[in-house]
Amino acid sequence: MIESITKYEATYSLLGHESICDRDEMNVYWNELTSTSRVVDSTSMEEALDSFKKEYRREPNSNEAFFLQAFVNDRKIHLNHN
Protein backbone atom coordinates (compact mmCIF):
# COMPACT_ATOMS: atom_id res chain seq x y z
CA MET A 1 0.00 0.00 0.00
CA ILE A 2 2.77 2.43 0.91
CA GLU A 3 4.45 1.92 -2.46
CA SER A 4 1.16 2.65 -4.24
CA ILE A 5 0.82 5.94 -2.41
CA THR A 6 4.44 7.10 -2.50
CA LYS A 7 4.77 6.61 -6.26
CA TYR A 8 2.93 9.91 -6.68
CA GLU A 9 5.09 13.01 -6.38
CA ALA A 10 2.62 14.85 -4.16
CA THR A 11 3.93 17.83 -2.25
CA TYR A 12 1.26 17.46 0.44
CA SER A 13 -0.87 14.61 1.73
CA LEU A 14 -3.95 14.38 3.92
CA LEU A 15 -4.19 11.49 6.37
CA GLY A 16 -7.87 10.95 7.06
CA HIS A 17 -8.99 13.51 9.60
CA GLU A 18 -5.44 14.60 10.40
CA SER A 19 -3.73 17.79 9.31
CA ILE A 20 -2.14 18.29 5.91
CA CYS A 21 1.39 16.83 5.84
CA ASP A 22 4.31 17.76 3.64
CA ARG A 23 6.60 15.16 2.08
CA ASP A 24 9.02 15.13 5.04
CA GLU A 25 6.19 14.61 7.53
CA MET A 26 4.84 11.77 5.40
CA ASN A 27 8.27 10.12 5.33
CA VAL A 28 8.33 10.23 9.14
CA TYR A 29 4.81 8.77 9.20
CA TRP A 30 5.74 5.90 6.85
CA ASN A 31 8.91 5.17 8.81
CA GLU A 32 7.04 5.07 12.12
CA LEU A 33 4.34 2.87 10.62
CA THR A 34 6.70 0.36 9.03
CA SER A 35 9.14 0.23 11.95
CA THR A 36 6.34 -0.66 14.35
CA SER A 37 4.74 -3.19 12.02
CA ARG A 38 8.03 -5.10 11.83
CA VAL A 39 8.24 -5.79 15.56
CA VAL A 40 4.68 -6.87 16.37
CA ASP A 41 4.33 -10.64 16.18
CA SER A 42 1.98 -11.37 19.06
CA THR A 43 -1.18 -10.16 20.77
CA SER A 44 0.77 -8.72 23.70
CA MET A 45 1.46 -5.01 23.95
CA GLU A 46 4.18 -5.74 26.48
CA GLU A 47 5.93 -8.06 24.02
CA ALA A 48 5.52 -5.48 21.24
CA LEU A 49 7.13 -2.80 23.41
CA ASP A 50 9.96 -5.14 24.40
CA SER A 51 10.57 -6.05 20.75
CA PHE A 52 10.56 -2.39 19.72
CA LYS A 53 13.04 -1.45 22.47
CA LYS A 54 15.30 -4.37 21.59
CA GLU A 55 15.22 -3.62 17.85
CA TYR A 56 15.63 0.16 18.02
CA ARG A 57 17.35 0.58 21.42
CA ARG A 58 14.94 3.27 22.57
CA GLU A 59 11.42 3.87 23.81
CA PRO A 60 8.75 4.38 21.16
CA ASN A 61 7.45 7.91 20.70
CA SER A 62 3.72 8.56 21.09
CA ASN A 63 2.95 7.87 17.42
CA GLU A 64 4.91 4.63 17.49
CA ALA A 65 3.19 3.53 20.70
CA PHE A 66 -0.16 4.20 19.03
CA PHE A 67 0.83 2.12 16.00
CA LEU A 68 2.16 -0.69 18.19
CA GLN A 69 -1.19 -0.87 19.98
CA ALA A 70 -3.04 -0.81 16.65
CA PHE A 71 -0.99 -3.71 15.26
CA VAL A 72 -1.44 -5.69 18.50
CA ASN A 73 -5.19 -5.10 18.33
CA ASP A 74 -5.24 -6.17 14.69
CA ARG A 75 -3.57 -9.45 15.63
CA LYS A 76 -6.15 -9.99 18.37
CA ILE A 77 -9.01 -9.40 15.94
CA HIS A 78 -7.57 -11.81 13.37
CA LEU A 79 -6.87 -14.41 16.05
CA ASN A 80 -10.50 -14.28 17.20
CA HIS A 81 -11.81 -14.68 13.65
CA ASN A 82 -9.79 -17.81 12.90
PyMOL Python script that loads the backbone (N, CA, C, O; Angstrom):
from pymol import cmd

cmd.read_pdbstr("""\
ATOM      1  N   MET A   1       0.816  -1.181   0.000  1.00  0.00           N
ATOM      2  CA  MET A   1       0.000   0.000   0.000  1.00  0.00           C
ATOM      3  C   MET A   1       0.870   1.259   0.000  1.00  0.00           C
ATOM      4  O   MET A   1       0.597   2.211  -0.732  1.00  0.00           O
ATOM      5  N   ILE A   2       1.904   1.256   0.817  1.00  0.00           N
ATOM      6  CA  ILE A   2       2.767   2.433   0.912  1.00  0.00           C
ATOM      7  C   ILE A   2       3.392   2.743  -0.446  1.00  0.00           C
ATOM      8  O   ILE A   2       3.460   3.904  -0.851  1.00  0.00           O
ATOM      9  N   GLU A   3       3.848   1.705  -1.148  1.00  0.00           N
ATOM     10  CA  GLU A   3       4.449   1.916  -2.465  1.00  0.00           C
ATOM     11  C   GLU A   3       3.444   2.531  -3.433  1.00  0.00           C
ATOM     12  O   GLU A   3       3.804   3.389  -4.239  1.00  0.00           O
ATOM     13  N   SER A   4       2.196   2.101  -3.361  1.00  0.00           N
ATOM     14  CA  SER A   4       1.155   2.648  -4.243  1.00  0.00           C
ATOM     15  C   SER A   4       0.931   4.128  -3.995  1.00  0.00           C
ATOM     16  O   SER A   4       0.654   4.883  -4.927  1.00  0.00           O
ATOM     17  N   ILE A   5       1.047   4.540  -2.759  1.00  0.00           N
ATOM     18  CA  ILE A   5       0.820   5.943  -2.409  1.00  0.00           C
ATOM     19  C   ILE A   5       2.049   6.791  -2.710  1.00  0.00           C
ATOM     20  O   ILE A   5       1.931   7.890  -3.253  1.00  0.00           O
ATOM     21  N   THR A   6       3.223   6.287  -2.359  1.00  0.00           N
ATOM     22  CA  THR A   6       4.441   7.096  -2.502  1.00  0.00           C
ATOM     23  C   THR A   6       4.917   7.235  -3.946  1.00  0.00           C
ATOM     24  O   THR A   6       5.800   8.045  -4.225  1.00  0.00           O
ATOM     25  N   LYS A   7       4.352   6.465  -4.862  1.00  0.00           N
ATOM     26  CA  LYS A   7       4.767   6.607  -6.264  1.00  0.00           C
ATOM     27  C   LYS A   7       4.336   7.945  -6.851  1.00  0.00           C
ATOM     28  O   LYS A   7       4.884   8.383  -7.862  1.00  0.00           O
ATOM     29  N   TYR A   8       3.365   8.595  -6.228  1.00  0.00           N
ATOM     30  CA  TYR A   8       2.934   9.912  -6.683  1.00  0.00           C
ATOM     31  C   TYR A   8       3.840  10.974  -6.076  1.00  0.00           C
ATOM     32  O   TYR A   8       4.209  10.877  -4.906  1.00  0.00           O
ATOM     33  N   GLU A   9       4.190  11.954  -6.834  1.00  0.00           N
ATOM     34  CA  GLU A   9       5.089  13.014  -6.381  1.00  0.00           C
ATOM     35  C   GLU A   9       4.305  14.158  -5.736  1.00  0.00           C
ATOM     36  O   GLU A   9       4.505  15.323  -6.080  1.00  0.00           O
ATOM     37  N   ALA A  10       3.438  13.833  -4.827  1.00  0.00           N
ATOM     38  CA  ALA A  10       2.621  14.853  -4.160  1.00  0.00           C
ATOM     39  C   ALA A  10       3.481  15.666  -3.201  1.00  0.00           C
ATOM     40  O   ALA A  10       4.341  15.128  -2.504  1.00  0.00           O
ATOM     41  N   THR A  11       3.234  16.954  -3.180  1.00  0.00           N
ATOM     42  CA  THR A  11       3.934  17.835  -2.249  1.00  0.00           C
ATOM     43  C   THR A  11       3.311  17.745  -0.869  1.00  0.00           C
ATOM     44  O   THR A  11       4.006  17.854   0.142  1.00  0.00           O
ATOM     45  N   TYR A  12       2.000  17.547  -0.827  1.00  0.00           N
ATOM     46  CA  TYR A  12       1.261  17.464   0.435  1.00  0.00           C
ATOM     47  C   TYR A  12       0.332  16.264   0.399  1.00  0.00           C
ATOM     48  O   TYR A  12      -0.114  15.832  -0.664  1.00  0.00           O
ATOM     49  N   SER A  13       0.048  15.730   1.591  1.00  0.00           N
ATOM     50  CA  SER A  13      -0.873  14.608   1.730  1.00  0.00           C
ATOM     51  C   SER A  13      -1.808  14.881   2.891  1.00  0.00           C
ATOM     52  O   SER A  13      -1.484  15.643   3.801  1.00  0.00           O
ATOM     53  N   LEU A  14      -2.964  14.255   2.850  1.00  0.00           N
ATOM     54  CA  LEU A  14      -3.949  14.375   3.918  1.00  0.00           C
ATOM     55  C   LEU A  14      -4.226  12.980   4.450  1.00  0.00           C
ATOM     56  O   LEU A  14      -4.667  12.102   3.709  1.00  0.00           O
ATOM     57  N   LEU A  15      -3.968  12.780   5.730  1.00  0.00           N
ATOM     58  CA  LEU A  15      -4.186  11.487   6.369  1.00  0.00           C
ATOM     59  C   LEU A  15      -5.533  11.493   7.082  1.00  0.00           C
ATOM     60  O   LEU A  15      -5.622  11.930   8.230  1.00  0.00           O
ATOM     61  N   GLY A  16      -6.551  11.027   6.436  1.00  0.00           N
ATOM     62  CA  GLY A  16      -7.866  10.952   7.060  1.00  0.00           C
ATOM     63  C   GLY A  16      -8.296  12.279   7.635  1.00  0.00           C
ATOM     64  O   GLY A  16      -8.408  13.272   6.916  1.00  0.00           O
ATOM     65  N   HIS A  17      -8.535  12.294   8.922  1.00  0.00           N
ATOM     66  CA  HIS A  17      -8.990  13.510   9.598  1.00  0.00           C
ATOM     67  C   HIS A  17      -7.833  14.282  10.230  1.00  0.00           C
ATOM     68  O   HIS A  17      -8.053  15.181  11.041  1.00  0.00           O
ATOM     69  N   GLU A  18      -6.618  13.933   9.862  1.00  0.00           N
ATOM     70  CA  GLU A  18      -5.438  14.604  10.396  1.00  0.00           C
ATOM     71  C   GLU A  18      -5.166  15.890   9.624  1.00  0.00           C
ATOM     72  O   GLU A  18      -5.904  16.251   8.708  1.00  0.00           O
ATOM     73  N   SER A  19      -4.111  16.562  10.006  1.00  0.00           N
ATOM     74  CA  SER A  19      -3.728  17.787   9.309  1.00  0.00           C
ATOM     75  C   SER A  19      -3.033  17.452   7.988  1.00  0.00           C
ATOM     76  O   SER A  19      -2.677  16.301   7.734  1.00  0.00           O
ATOM     77  N   ILE A  20      -2.850  18.458   7.169  1.00  0.00           N
ATOM     78  CA  ILE A  20      -2.137  18.289   5.906  1.00  0.00           C
ATOM     79  C   ILE A  20      -0.649  18.124   6.217  1.00  0.00           C
ATOM     80  O   ILE A  20      -0.086  18.878   7.010  1.00  0.00           O
ATOM     81  N   CYS A  21      -0.021  17.137   5.590  1.00  0.00           N
ATOM     82  CA  CYS A  21       1.389  16.830   5.845  1.00  0.00           C
ATOM     83  C   CYS A  21       2.212  17.073   4.592  1.00  0.00           C
ATOM     84  O   CYS A  21       1.777  16.770   3.481  1.00  0.00           O
ATOM     85  N   ASP A  22       3.412  17.626   4.781  1.00  0.00           N
ATOM     86  CA  ASP A  22       4.314  17.764   3.640  1.00  0.00           C
ATOM     87  C   ASP A  22       5.070  16.446   3.444  1.00  0.00           C
ATOM     88  O   ASP A  22       4.891  15.499   4.210  1.00  0.00           O
ATOM     89  N   ARG A  23       5.901  16.397   2.430  1.00  0.00           N
ATOM     90  CA  ARG A  23       6.596  15.157   2.079  1.00  0.00           C
ATOM     91  C   ARG A  23       7.480  14.651   3.223  1.00  0.00           C
ATOM     92  O   ARG A  23       7.528  13.447   3.474  1.00  0.00           O
ATOM     93  N   ASP A  24       8.173  15.546   3.913  1.00  0.00           N
ATOM     94  CA  ASP A  24       9.022  15.132   5.036  1.00  0.00           C
ATOM     95  C   ASP A  24       8.196  14.532   6.165  1.00  0.00           C
ATOM     96  O   ASP A  24       8.581  13.516   6.745  1.00  0.00           O
ATOM     97  N   GLU A  25       7.068  15.152   6.479  1.00  0.00           N
ATOM     98  CA  GLU A  25       6.187  14.614   7.525  1.00  0.00           C
ATOM     99  C   GLU A  25       5.647  13.242   7.134  1.00  0.00           C
ATOM    100  O   GLU A  25       5.517  12.357   7.980  1.00  0.00           O
ATOM    101  N   MET A  26       5.335  13.069   5.861  1.00  0.00           N
ATOM    102  CA  MET A  26       4.843  11.770   5.397  1.00  0.00           C
ATOM    103  C   MET A  26       5.934  10.708   5.485  1.00  0.00           C
ATOM    104  O   MET A  26       5.651   9.556   5.814  1.00  0.00           O
ATOM    105  N   ASN A  27       7.170  11.083   5.197  1.00  0.00           N
ATOM    106  CA  ASN A  27       8.267  10.121   5.328  1.00  0.00           C
ATOM    107  C   ASN A  27       8.422   9.664   6.771  1.00  0.00           C
ATOM    108  O   ASN A  27       8.660   8.483   7.024  1.00  0.00           O
ATOM    109  N   VAL A  28       8.290  10.587   7.719  1.00  0.00           N
ATOM    110  CA  VAL A  28       8.334  10.226   9.136  1.00  0.00           C
ATOM    111  C   VAL A  28       7.184   9.277   9.457  1.00  0.00           C
ATOM    112  O   VAL A  28       7.374   8.269  10.137  1.00  0.00           O
ATOM    113  N   TYR A  29       5.997   9.604   8.967  1.00  0.00           N
ATOM    114  CA  TYR A  29       4.813   8.766   9.195  1.00  0.00           C
ATOM    115  C   TYR A  29       5.044   7.350   8.673  1.00  0.00           C
ATOM    116  O   TYR A  29       4.811   6.378   9.392  1.00  0.00           O
ATOM    117  N   TRP A  30       5.502   7.229   7.424  1.00  0.00           N
ATOM    118  CA  TRP A  30       5.735   5.905   6.850  1.00  0.00           C
ATOM    119  C   TRP A  30       6.796   5.142   7.633  1.00  0.00           C
ATOM    120  O   TRP A  30       6.655   3.941   7.865  1.00  0.00           O
ATOM    121  N   ASN A  31       7.856   5.831   8.041  1.00  0.00           N
ATOM    122  CA  ASN A  31       8.914   5.168   8.815  1.00  0.00           C
ATOM    123  C   ASN A  31       8.400   4.673  10.157  1.00  0.00           C
ATOM    124  O   ASN A  31       8.718   3.558  10.571  1.00  0.00           O
ATOM    125  N   GLU A  32       7.610   5.490  10.838  1.00  0.00           N
ATOM    126  CA  GLU A  32       7.042   5.066  12.121  1.00  0.00           C
ATOM    127  C   GLU A  32       6.091   3.887  11.932  1.00  0.00           C
ATOM    128  O   GLU A  32       6.087   2.950  12.730  1.00  0.00           O
ATOM    129  N   LEU A  33       5.301   3.939  10.891  1.00  0.00           N
ATOM    130  CA  LEU A  33       4.344   2.872  10.623  1.00  0.00           C
ATOM    131  C   LEU A  33       5.048   1.559  10.301  1.00  0.00           C
ATOM    132  O   LEU A  33       4.703   0.518  10.859  1.00  0.00           O
ATOM    133  N   THR A  34       6.020   1.600   9.417  1.00  0.00           N
ATOM    134  CA  THR A  34       6.698   0.361   9.027  1.00  0.00           C
ATOM    135  C   THR A  34       7.607  -0.176  10.130  1.00  0.00           C
ATOM    136  O   THR A  34       7.716  -1.390  10.302  1.00  0.00           O
ATOM    137  N   SER A  35       8.255   0.708  10.874  1.00  0.00           N
ATOM    138  CA  SER A  35       9.138   0.226  11.946  1.00  0.00           C
ATOM    139  C   SER A  35       8.345  -0.477  13.039  1.00  0.00           C
ATOM    140  O   SER A  35       8.825  -1.450  13.622  1.00  0.00           O
ATOM    141  N   THR A  36       7.153  -0.004  13.320  1.00  0.00           N
ATOM    142  CA  THR A  36       6.339  -0.658  14.345  1.00  0.00           C
ATOM    143  C   THR A  36       5.724  -1.949  13.824  1.00  0.00           C
ATOM    144  O   THR A  36       5.598  -2.922  14.567  1.00  0.00           O
ATOM    145  N   SER A  37       5.343  -1.965  12.558  1.00  0.00           N
ATOM    146  CA  SER A  37       4.738  -3.191  12.015  1.00  0.00           C
ATOM    147  C   SER A  37       5.729  -4.349  12.023  1.00  0.00           C
ATOM    148  O   SER A  37       5.330  -5.505  12.165  1.00  0.00           O
ATOM    149  N   ARG A  38       7.007  -4.051  11.873  1.00  0.00           N
ATOM    150  CA  ARG A  38       8.034  -5.097  11.831  1.00  0.00           C
ATOM    151  C   ARG A  38       8.205  -5.832  13.152  1.00  0.00           C
ATOM    152  O   ARG A  38       8.599  -6.998  13.159  1.00  0.00           O
ATOM    153  N   VAL A  39       7.919  -5.180  14.260  1.00  0.00           N
ATOM    154  CA  VAL A  39       8.237  -5.787  15.558  1.00  0.00           C
ATOM    155  C   VAL A  39       7.052  -6.452  16.244  1.00  0.00           C
ATOM    156  O   VAL A  39       7.233  -7.129  17.255  1.00  0.00           O
ATOM    157  N   VAL A  40       5.854  -6.277  15.722  1.00  0.00           N
ATOM    158  CA  VAL A  40       4.675  -6.871  16.371  1.00  0.00           C
ATOM    159  C   VAL A  40       4.434  -8.254  15.788  1.00  0.00           C
ATOM    160  O   VAL A  40       4.112  -8.400  14.609  1.00  0.00           O
ATOM    161  N   ASP A  41       4.596  -9.271  16.637  1.00  0.00           N
ATOM    162  CA  ASP A  41       4.331 -10.635  16.184  1.00  0.00           C
ATOM    163  C   ASP A  41       3.528 -11.430  17.204  1.00  0.00           C
ATOM    164  O   ASP A  41       3.541 -12.661  17.204  1.00  0.00           O
ATOM    165  N   SER A  42       2.823 -10.699  18.081  1.00  0.00           N
ATOM    166  CA  SER A  42       1.976 -11.367  19.061  1.00  0.00           C
ATOM    167  C   SER A  42       0.797 -10.459  19.409  1.00  0.00           C
ATOM    168  O   SER A  42       0.651  -9.363  18.869  1.00  0.00           O
ATOM    169  N   THR A  43      -0.032 -10.944  20.320  1.00  0.00           N
ATOM    170  CA  THR A  43      -1.182 -10.157  20.775  1.00  0.00           C
ATOM    171  C   THR A  43      -0.897  -9.454  22.096  1.00  0.00           C
ATOM    172  O   THR A  43      -1.819  -9.028  22.791  1.00  0.00           O
ATOM    173  N   SER A  44       0.366  -9.335  22.434  1.00  0.00           N
ATOM    174  CA  SER A  44       0.768  -8.718  23.697  1.00  0.00           C
ATOM    175  C   SER A  44       1.428  -7.362  23.454  1.00  0.00           C
ATOM    176  O   SER A  44       2.427  -7.259  22.741  1.00  0.00           O
ATOM    177  N   MET A  45       0.853  -6.333  24.057  1.00  0.00           N
ATOM    178  CA  MET A  45       1.458  -5.007  23.947  1.00  0.00           C
ATOM    179  C   MET A  45       2.808  -4.987  24.652  1.00  0.00           C
ATOM    180  O   MET A  45       3.744  -4.336  24.186  1.00  0.00           O
ATOM    181  N   GLU A  46       2.911  -5.687  25.757  1.00  0.00           N
ATOM    182  CA  GLU A  46       4.184  -5.744  26.484  1.00  0.00           C
ATOM    183  C   GLU A  46       5.281  -6.356  25.607  1.00  0.00           C
ATOM    184  O   GLU A  46       6.402  -5.850  25.567  1.00  0.00           O
ATOM    185  N   GLU A  47       4.954  -7.438  24.912  1.00  0.00           N
ATOM    186  CA  GLU A  47       5.930  -8.057  24.016  1.00  0.00           C
ATOM    187  C   GLU A  47       6.274  -7.137  22.850  1.00  0.00           C
ATOM    188  O   GLU A  47       7.426  -7.077  22.421  1.00  0.00           O
ATOM    189  N   ALA A  48       5.276  -6.422  22.338  1.00  0.00           N
ATOM    190  CA  ALA A  48       5.522  -5.482  21.243  1.00  0.00           C
ATOM    191  C   ALA A  48       6.467  -4.376  21.693  1.00  0.00           C
ATOM    192  O   ALA A  48       7.392  -4.014  20.965  1.00  0.00           O
ATOM    193  N   LEU A  49       6.242  -3.840  22.880  1.00  0.00           N
ATOM    194  CA  LEU A  49       7.126  -2.800  23.414  1.00  0.00           C
ATOM    195  C   LEU A  49       8.537  -3.331  23.624  1.00  0.00           C
ATOM    196  O   LEU A  49       9.513  -2.664  23.282  1.00  0.00           O
ATOM    197  N   ASP A  50       8.644  -4.530  24.186  1.00  0.00           N
ATOM    198  CA  ASP A  50       9.958  -5.136  24.396  1.00  0.00           C
ATOM    199  C   ASP A  50      10.686  -5.346  23.070  1.00  0.00           C
ATOM    200  O   ASP A  50      11.881  -5.070  22.962  1.00  0.00           O
ATOM    201  N   SER A  51       9.967  -5.831  22.066  1.00  0.00           N
ATOM    202  CA  SER A  51      10.569  -6.046  20.748  1.00  0.00           C
ATOM    203  C   SER A  51      11.028  -4.734  20.130  1.00  0.00           C
ATOM    204  O   SER A  51      12.107  -4.658  19.541  1.00  0.00           O
ATOM    205  N   PHE A  52      10.200  -3.702  20.267  1.00  0.00           N
ATOM    206  CA  PHE A  52      10.564  -2.393  19.722  1.00  0.00           C
ATOM    207  C   PHE A  52      11.829  -1.884  20.398  1.00  0.00           C
ATOM    208  O   PHE A  52      12.756  -1.438  19.721  1.00  0.00           O
ATOM    209  N   LYS A  53      11.877  -1.946  21.726  1.00  0.00           N
ATOM    210  CA  LYS A  53      13.042  -1.451  22.469  1.00  0.00           C
ATOM    211  C   LYS A  53      14.301  -2.240  22.113  1.00  0.00           C
ATOM    212  O   LYS A  53      15.384  -1.666  21.995  1.00  0.00           O
ATOM    213  N   LYS A  54      14.158  -3.540  21.945  1.00  0.00           N
ATOM    214  CA  LYS A  54      15.305  -4.373  21.589  1.00  0.00           C
ATOM    215  C   LYS A  54      15.792  -4.045  20.178  1.00  0.00           C
ATOM    216  O   LYS A  54      16.995  -3.942  19.940  1.00  0.00           O
ATOM    217  N   GLU A  55      14.864  -3.882  19.254  1.00  0.00           N
ATOM    218  CA  GLU A  55      15.219  -3.620  17.855  1.00  0.00           C
ATOM    219  C   GLU A  55      15.823  -2.237  17.651  1.00  0.00           C
ATOM    220  O   GLU A  55      16.807  -2.084  16.927  1.00  0.00           O
ATOM    221  N   TYR A  56      15.230  -1.228  18.292  1.00  0.00           N
ATOM    222  CA  TYR A  56      15.629   0.161  18.017  1.00  0.00           C
ATOM    223  C   TYR A  56      16.391   0.827  19.162  1.00  0.00           C
ATOM    224  O   TYR A  56      16.812   1.978  19.042  1.00  0.00           O
ATOM    225  N   ARG A  57      16.568   0.109  20.265  1.00  0.00           N
ATOM    226  CA  ARG A  57      17.349   0.580  21.418  1.00  0.00           C
ATOM    227  C   ARG A  57      16.863   1.921  21.960  1.00  0.00           C
ATOM    228  O   ARG A  57      17.656   2.793  22.318  1.00  0.00           O
ATOM    229  N   ARG A  58      15.546   2.061  22.011  1.00  0.00           N
ATOM    230  CA  ARG A  58      14.941   3.275  22.572  1.00  0.00           C
ATOM    231  C   ARG A  58      13.467   3.015  22.838  1.00  0.00           C
ATOM    232  O   ARG A  58      12.902   2.022  22.380  1.00  0.00           O
ATOM    233  N   GLU A  59      12.866   3.911  23.572  1.00  0.00           N
ATOM    234  CA  GLU A  59      11.424   3.866  23.812  1.00  0.00           C
ATOM    235  C   GLU A  59      10.691   4.370  22.565  1.00  0.00           C
ATOM    236  O   GLU A  59      11.202   5.245  21.866  1.00  0.00           O
ATOM    237  N   PRO A  60       9.515   3.837  22.281  1.00  0.00           N
ATOM    238  CA  PRO A  60       8.748   4.378  21.159  1.00  0.00           C
ATOM    239  C   PRO A  60       8.200   5.760  21.493  1.00  0.00           C
ATOM    240  O   PRO A  60       7.876   6.045  22.646  1.00  0.00           O
ATOM    241  N   ASN A  61       8.098   6.616  20.478  1.00  0.00           N
ATOM    242  CA  ASN A  61       7.448   7.907  20.703  1.00  0.00           C
ATOM    243  C   ASN A  61       5.931   7.687  20.736  1.00  0.00           C
ATOM    244  O   ASN A  61       5.471   6.555  20.584  1.00  0.00           O
ATOM    245  N   SER A  62       5.168   8.732  20.929  1.00  0.00           N
ATOM    246  CA  SER A  62       3.718   8.563  21.090  1.00  0.00           C
ATOM    247  C   SER A  62       3.059   8.005  19.829  1.00  0.00           C
ATOM    248  O   SER A  62       2.139   7.193  19.926  1.00  0.00           O
ATOM    249  N   ASN A  63       3.508   8.422  18.663  1.00  0.00           N
ATOM    250  CA  ASN A  63       2.948   7.868  17.419  1.00  0.00           C
ATOM    251  C   ASN A  63       3.271   6.387  17.295  1.00  0.00           C
ATOM    252  O   ASN A  63       2.405   5.586  16.943  1.00  0.00           O
ATOM    253  N   GLU A  64       4.506   6.025  17.581  1.00  0.00           N
ATOM    254  CA  GLU A  64       4.914   4.626  17.489  1.00  0.00           C
ATOM    255  C   GLU A  64       4.169   3.766  18.500  1.00  0.00           C
ATOM    256  O   GLU A  64       3.783   2.641  18.184  1.00  0.00           O
ATOM    257  N   ALA A  65       3.962   4.273  19.700  1.00  0.00           N
ATOM    258  CA  ALA A  65       3.193   3.526  20.705  1.00  0.00           C
ATOM    259  C   ALA A  65       1.762   3.306  20.221  1.00  0.00           C
ATOM    260  O   ALA A  65       1.195   2.230  20.412  1.00  0.00           O
ATOM    261  N   PHE A  66       1.184   4.324  19.596  1.00  0.00           N
ATOM    262  CA  PHE A  66      -0.162   4.202  19.034  1.00  0.00           C
ATOM    263  C   PHE A  66      -0.194   3.111  17.961  1.00  0.00           C
ATOM    264  O   PHE A  66      -1.095   2.272  17.952  1.00  0.00           O
ATOM    265  N   PHE A  67       0.785   3.126  17.061  1.00  0.00           N
ATOM    266  CA  PHE A  67       0.832   2.123  15.996  1.00  0.00           C
ATOM    267  C   PHE A  67       1.070   0.725  16.560  1.00  0.00           C
ATOM    268  O   PHE A  67       0.472  -0.242  16.089  1.00  0.00           O
ATOM    269  N   LEU A  68       1.938   0.611  17.563  1.00  0.00           N
ATOM    270  CA  LEU A  68       2.157  -0.693  18.189  1.00  0.00           C
ATOM    271  C   LEU A  68       0.844  -1.255  18.716  1.00  0.00           C
ATOM    272  O   LEU A  68       0.519  -2.418  18.480  1.00  0.00           O
ATOM    273  N   GLN A  69       0.094  -0.423  19.430  1.00  0.00           N
ATOM    274  CA  GLN A  69      -1.188  -0.872  19.976  1.00  0.00           C
ATOM    275  C   GLN A  69      -2.152  -1.260  18.854  1.00  0.00           C
ATOM    276  O   GLN A  69      -2.876  -2.248  18.975  1.00  0.00           O
ATOM    277  N   ALA A  70      -2.165  -0.499  17.777  1.00  0.00           N
ATOM    278  CA  ALA A  70      -3.044  -0.810  16.646  1.00  0.00           C
ATOM    279  C   ALA A  70      -2.684  -2.159  16.020  1.00  0.00           C
ATOM    280  O   ALA A  70      -3.575  -2.944  15.699  1.00  0.00           O
ATOM    281  N   PHE A  71      -1.400  -2.434  15.845  1.00  0.00           N
ATOM    282  CA  PHE A  71      -0.989  -3.713  15.263  1.00  0.00           C
ATOM    283  C   PHE A  71      -1.269  -4.876  16.213  1.00  0.00           C
ATOM    284  O   PHE A  71      -1.647  -5.958  15.766  1.00  0.00           O
ATOM    285  N   VAL A  72      -1.089  -4.667  17.510  1.00  0.00           N
ATOM    286  CA  VAL A  72      -1.436  -5.694  18.498  1.00  0.00           C
ATOM    287  C   VAL A  72      -2.935  -5.973  18.431  1.00  0.00           C
ATOM    288  O   VAL A  72      -3.350  -7.131  18.403  1.00  0.00           O
ATOM    289  N   ASN A  73      -3.741  -4.927  18.407  1.00  0.00           N
ATOM    290  CA  ASN A  73      -5.195  -5.100  18.335  1.00  0.00           C
ATOM    291  C   ASN A  73      -5.603  -5.826  17.057  1.00  0.00           C
ATOM    292  O   ASN A  73      -6.501  -6.668  17.078  1.00  0.00           O
ATOM    293  N   ASP A  74      -4.948  -5.501  15.949  1.00  0.00           N
ATOM    294  CA  ASP A  74      -5.244  -6.173  14.687  1.00  0.00           C
ATOM    295  C   ASP A  74      -4.969  -7.669  14.798  1.00  0.00           C
ATOM    296  O   ASP A  74      -5.750  -8.485  14.308  1.00  0.00           O
ATOM    297  N   ARG A  75      -3.877  -8.024  15.432  1.00  0.00           N
ATOM    298  CA  ARG A  75      -3.567  -9.447  15.629  1.00  0.00           C
ATOM    299  C   ARG A  75      -4.623 -10.127  16.489  1.00  0.00           C
ATOM    300  O   ARG A  75      -4.998 -11.269  16.227  1.00  0.00           O
ATOM    301  N   LYS A  76      -5.103  -9.428  17.517  1.00  0.00           N
ATOM    302  CA  LYS A  76      -6.154  -9.989  18.374  1.00  0.00           C
ATOM    303  C   LYS A  76      -7.430 -10.229  17.581  1.00  0.00           C
ATOM    304  O   LYS A  76      -8.069 -11.271  17.726  1.00  0.00           O
ATOM    305  N   ILE A  77      -7.797  -9.272  16.749  1.00  0.00           N
ATOM    306  CA  ILE A  77      -9.008  -9.405  15.935  1.00  0.00           C
ATOM    307  C   ILE A  77      -8.886 -10.593  14.995  1.00  0.00           C
ATOM    308  O   ILE A  77      -9.809 -11.400  14.889  1.00  0.00           O
ATOM    309  N   HIS A  78      -7.746 -10.707  14.310  1.00  0.00           N
ATOM    310  CA  HIS A  78      -7.567 -11.812  13.373  1.00  0.00           C
ATOM    311  C   HIS A  78      -7.483 -13.155  14.085  1.00  0.00           C
ATOM    312  O   HIS A  78      -7.918 -14.170  13.541  1.00  0.00           O
ATOM    313  N   LEU A  79      -6.938 -13.175  15.275  1.00  0.00           N
ATOM    314  CA  LEU A  79      -6.868 -14.408  16.052  1.00  0.00           C
ATOM    315  C   LEU A  79      -8.269 -14.877  16.426  1.00  0.00           C
ATOM    316  O   LEU A  79      -8.557 -16.073  16.376  1.00  0.00           O
ATOM    317  N   ASN A  80      -9.137 -13.946  16.799  1.00  0.00           N
ATOM    318  CA  ASN A  80     -10.503 -14.285  17.202  1.00  0.00           C
ATOM    319  C   ASN A  80     -11.387 -14.696  16.032  1.00  0.00           C
ATOM    320  O   ASN A  80     -12.409 -15.353  16.234  1.00  0.00           O
ATOM    321  N   HIS A  81     -11.013 -14.321  14.817  1.00  0.00           N
ATOM    322  CA  HIS A  81     -11.811 -14.678  13.645  1.00  0.00           C
ATOM    323  C   HIS A  81     -11.368 -15.985  13.004  1.00  0.00           C
ATOM    324  O   HIS A  81     -12.013 -16.471  12.074  1.00  0.00           O
ATOM    325  N   ASN A  82     -10.283 -16.551  13.489  1.00  0.00           N
ATOM    326  CA  ASN A  82      -9.788 -17.811  12.902  1.00  0.00           C
ATOM    327  C   ASN A  82     -10.123 -18.987  13.739  1.00  0.00           C
ATOM    328  O   ASN A  82      -9.778 -20.115  13.386  1.00  0.00           O
TER     329      ASN A  82
END
""", "prot")
cmd.dss("prot")
cmd.show_as("cartoon", "prot")
cmd.util.cbc("prot")
cmd.orient("prot")
